[in-house]
Amino acid sequence: MTRERWHGTLLVLTAAAIPIGEGLALGLGAALALVAVWRWRELRWSSLATSPAGPVLAGLAVWAACGLVAIVIGGEGWQKPAELGRWAPLLLVPLVVVSATGVPAVWLDRAAKAFVMALAVACFFGLVQYLFNVRPGEALWRSDAGLAAQGRIPGDASHTVAGGFYFHRLRMAHVTALGVGLLVARQLFAVLGRRRRFVELGLLVVMSVTLLLTYTRGAVLAVAVAALVSVTLASRRVRLAAIAGLVCAALATVAIPSVRERVVSSGSQEASDVRSLIWSQAIDLIADHPFGIGFGNYAAVVGRYFDAVEPGFASRTYPHNIWLAAWAEAGPLGMGAYVFAYTAFLLACLRHLKAVRNSRGRAAAGTGVFGVIAVLVIGLTHDVLFHNAVALAFSGLVGLTLAFLARDAAPEA
């Protein structure tokens, strides 16, 4: 097998592994990095600066630098160096972009298909879990009741959610939301044959039902918002059919009583009180450390803030808001760079949708728009990228999208 084929195969295997297990995906991602180093002279590393990825990666680099500097100036030392590993999946963005310069474009298509097919298998397994109340994953978490609870319906500990191979409703929901986005973009922006359109529409229905049966309110809301934005960007020819599909999805959501109650509970006083408590501690921490506390320090330091106001509160990890997390760890400059990276990626995708008529390029750009909006909406109330599985899926999506945008001049498949 040639180096090029090794490289392409590992790219596909990494994409396929993400919905199966984050440990496997991280291992394959490391192997992909080793192959990139092996082929150092064959890859165009300058593409990281000259392609649409340049502004995105520059923003992420400044944010990361600020987070590391804040460890020194934050006054708390480095509490938990291992926490830096939470951001390791973001290295997949430049790795995928530069890998695309060393393999034929067909490998990018295969990677996207591999992710969708693996996610479809995970969704079918999740539906089996839900229908037959399968809970084998709980054996892994006997020592952690909090993790075990993430495999059950909130408020009904006797029944399993559709947690997929993660056995975790939040991870499954957030990764599935990105898969839904890819298929929605294909329906709205790609030129598809009738058979392929209906097959992909069927997969979209399976993923959407699985998403509902994770009972994750933030993900359902995020998909709804991202879908509405995506529909407004579609051509008039498909917009009416897309709106009809959204109406059917909304009716399906309210048709399941337990799902309906879960979605409605988003606005409950209890949910508001919990988020307010978590956010207020993040704001107090930022007030005491205005230039950031440094990567890996938040979870270790915020405990004493909770001890002062709510000693029995259990969820003391991160602030359940990506912007508060960015400021708390990397300071205002770091948060500004983080915002810039998201904005640069979104604008690149929107420009591509407006200027390009290439079916593959438009579908890739549409996937990027849907994905980044979904993550931003979820990130208002969840630590969405602090789960490695979700960070890997999002980083892979961003990397593949940027690679497709850079190679959009290639002939249509």
N, C-alpha and C positions, 0 to 999 in steps of 0.2 A: 504494500500500500504506500502510495506517495505521501510526502509531507502535506501536500495540499488536501489530499483526501482525508488524511488523519484530522486535519484542521476542520474541515467541513463536517466530518462525522461527529467530532466532539461538540461542535456548535449545535448540531441537531440533538444529540443525546442530552446535552445540558438543558436545552429547551424542554425536551420530553420529561426530564426528571423533576422539574419544578413542581408540577401538580402531584407527584408521587411522594416526595419527601425532601425536605430542605437539606438534610445531611448528605444525601446522594447528589443533589444538585450542587451543593458547595464543593464536594469532592470533584465532580466533573468540571466545574468552573475553574478549579485550581489546575486541573489537567489541561484545560483549554489555555490558561495563562502560560503554562510550561511550553505548549506547542507554539504559542505566539513568540515566546523568547527563542525557541528553537529555530523559528523562521524569521528572526529579527530583520535580516537584510532583505527579505522578500516582501515585507509589509511596508506600506506607505504610512509611516507614523506621522508625517506632516498633515495627513487628513484630519487628525484630531484638532488641528488649529484652523485649517482652511475650509473644512466642510461645515454644514449647518450645526455640527456638534460643537464647534469652537466656542461660541458664547455660552452654551449650556455647561460645558466642562469647565470653562473659566469661572463661572459663578460657583459651581460646586467646589472648585479648588480653593477659591478665596474663603468660602464658608468653612471648609475643612481646616485651612490654615488658622482661621480665627478660633476655631474650636480647640486646636492644639495650643495656641498661644494663651488662651484663656485658662488652661490648666496651670500655667505659670503665674499669671497675674490675678487669678481668681481668689487666691488666698486659702484654698482648701487642699492644696496638693493634688495628687492623683489618687483618688479613692479606690476606683475599680478599673484598672487598665483593661481587664477582659471585656468591659462594656464597649470598648472601641470596636470590637468585633461586630457589633450591631450594624455598623455602617460599612462593613466589608462588602456586602452585596452590591453596593453602588459602584464598586470597581468594575462590575460587569458592563456598565455603560460604555466606557472607552474601550474595553476589551472586545465587545461585540462590534463596535464601529471600526476599529482597526482590523479586526479579523475579516470584515467584509471586503477589505482591499486585497486580501490574499486568497480568496476563494471565489469561484463563479457565482453569479447572482442566484442561480438555482438553489444553492445551499441556504440562502436566506428564506426562500419560499419553503424549503423543507423544514427549516427550524420553526417557522410560524405554524406550519401544518402539524408538526410533531407536538408543539405545545397544545394546540387545540384538541388533537386526538387524545393525548394523555389526560387533558382536563376533562374531556368527555367521558373517558373511562372512570375517572375519579368521581364525576357527577353521577354516573350510573351506580357506582358503589355507594355513594351517599344516599341515593334514593332507596337502595336496598336496606341500608342502615335504618333509615327512617321508617320504612314500611314494615320491617321485621324486628325493629328495636334491637339491632345488633350493637353490642358495646365492647368489643374485644380490646379496644385501645385503652380502656380504663385500667387494665392491668399494669400499664406502663406508669400510671400516675397515682398509685395507691398512697404514696407519701405526700401527694399534693392535691388536696380536695378542690382547690381553685381551678387547676387545670382540668381535673375530671369533670367539673361542673360545666366546662366549655363544650363538652360533648352531649349535653342534655338540653332540653327545651327550658328556657328561663321560666321559672314558676311551676315547672312540671318535671321534677327530677327523675320520674319513673320512665321517661320516654327520651329516646335518642334523636338528636338533630341529624341533618344530612351533613356530616362532618368530613366526608371523604377519607382519604388516606392520612389526613392530618389528625382525624378524630378531634377536631377543634373547629367550632362554628365560625369564629372570627377569621381565622386564617383561610378557611375554605371559602367564606363569603367574599373576602376581599380579593383573593386570587380569581375566583369565578367572575367577579365584577369586571375584571380586566379581560377575561375570555369573552364575556358577553359583549364588551366593547369592540373587540376585534371582529366578531361576527356581525354586529350591528353595522359597523363601518363597511364591511363587505356587502351587506344588503343595500346600503345607501349609495355607495360610491363605486363599487366594482361592476364591471360588465361580466355577467355570469350567464351560463347556459341554464335552461329551465331545470334540468336534472340537478345540477350543482346547487342552484339557488334553493331548491326545495330540500335537498339534503342538509345544507347549511342552516336553513330555517328550522329544520327539525332539531339540529344540535343546539340552536339558539333557544328553542323552547325547553329542551332538557336542562340546559344550564340556568335558564331563568327560573324554572320550577325548583331546581336545587337551591338556588340563591334564596328563594322565598322560604324554603324549608330549613335554612340555617337560622332563621329567626333573628337576623342581624339587621336592626333598623337602619343604621347608618349606611350600610351597603345598598339596601333597597332604595333609600332616598337618593344616594349618590348616582345610582344607575338611572333613576328617573330623571334627575337633573341633566346628566350627561346625554341621555337619549334625546331630551327636548332640545338641547343646544345643537346636537348633531343633525336632527331633523331640519332645523332652520337653515343648515348649510347645504342640504341636499337639493337636487334639482326639483323643479315643480312636478315632474313626471312621477317621481317616487314619493313625494312628500305626503300626498293624500293617503296612499297605502300605508306609509309609516305611521301616520297619525292614527289610522284605524288599528294598527298593531299595538300602539301604545294604549289605546282605549281598552282593547281586549286584555292587555297585561294588567291594567289597573283594575278591571272587573275581576280578573282571576285572583288578584291580591285580596280584594275585599270579600271574595267568595269563600275563602278559608277562614273560619271564625278565629282560630288561634293566631293565625298570621295577622289578620286584621287587628286583633286586640294588641298584638305586639307592636305593630306600626303606629297605631293610635297612641300607645303609651309613650311614644317619643316626646310628647308634649306634657307628660305628667309632672306633677310637682316633685315626686320622688326623683325622677331622672334629672330634673333641673337642679335640685338641691345637691345631688352627688357631683354633677359637673361643676357647679358653682364652688363647691368645697375644694375640688381638685385644682381648678383654675386659680382660685384665690391664693392657694399656697404657692403656685408657680409665680404669681405676680409678686408676692411677698419676697420670694427668693430672688427674683430679678431686681427688686428694689434694693436688696442688700448686696447684690453682685451685678451692677448695671453693665459691666463689660464681659459678663459671662462667667460661668463656673467651670467650664471645660468639659470636653467629651468624657463620658463615663462617670461623672460626679453627681449628676442630678439625683438619681435614685438613692445614692448614699447620703446625701445632704438633706433632701427634702423631708426625711423622716422626722427630724427634730421640729420642723414646722408643724407637721401633723400632730406630734406629741403635745404641742402647746394648745391645740384647738380641738382635736378629735383623736385621742390616743388609741381608740379601738378601731380606727378606720384601716382597712386591709389593703386597698389598692393604692400603693405608694410608689409605683414604678416611675411613670413619666406623666407629663401634664395633660394628656389626652387632647392635645392641640399641637399641630406641627409647627405653628408660628411661635407659640410660647416656648416650645422645646428648642427651636432654633435660637431664639434670643437667650434663653436661660443657659444654654451650653456655649454659644459662640458670640454672644453680645450683639449689639445693634448692627455693626458692620457685617457680621456673619449672617444675621437674619436677612439683611438687605441683599447679600450675595445669593442667599438661598432663594429668596423671592425672584431675583433676577434670573436664576437658572430655570425656574418653572416658567417664568414669563417668556424667556427666549425660546424655550421649546414650544410653548403654545403658539407663539407668533410665527415660528418657522412652519408649523403644521398648517396654520390658517393661511399663510401666504401661498403655500403649496396647493392647498385646495382651490384657491382663487385663480392661480396662474396656470395650473397644469391640467391637461386633459387626459393624461396617461392613467389608465384604469388602476394599474398596480400602485402608482404613486399616490393617487387620490385615496385609495383604500388605506394605504399606510398612514397618510396624513390624518385621515379620519379616525383611525385607530388611536393615533397619538392624542388628538383632541379629546376623544371620549375618555381615554385612560387618565390623562392628566386632570381633567375636570372631576372625574370620579374620585381620584386620590385626594384632590384638594377638598372636596366636599366631605369625604370620610374623615380627612385629617382635621376637620374643625372640631370633632368630638372624640376622635380615637388616635392612639399612637400607631397609626396605620403602618408605617415602615419599620417599626421596632420588632415586627415578626419577620424573621429571615425569609420565610417562604414568600411573603408579600413583597418584601424589598427585592428579592431575586426576580419575581415576576414583573414588577414595575421597571426595574433596571433593564431587564431583557427587552421589555416592550419599548422603552425609550431608545435603547441601543439599536434594535432592529429598525425602528421607525426612522431614526437618523440615518442609518445605513441605506434604507430604501430611498430616502429623500436625496441622498448624495449620489445614488446610482440610478436615478430616475430616467436618465437618458438611454438606459439599456433598452433593447427591443422588448416589446410585450411578449409574455409567455403565451 
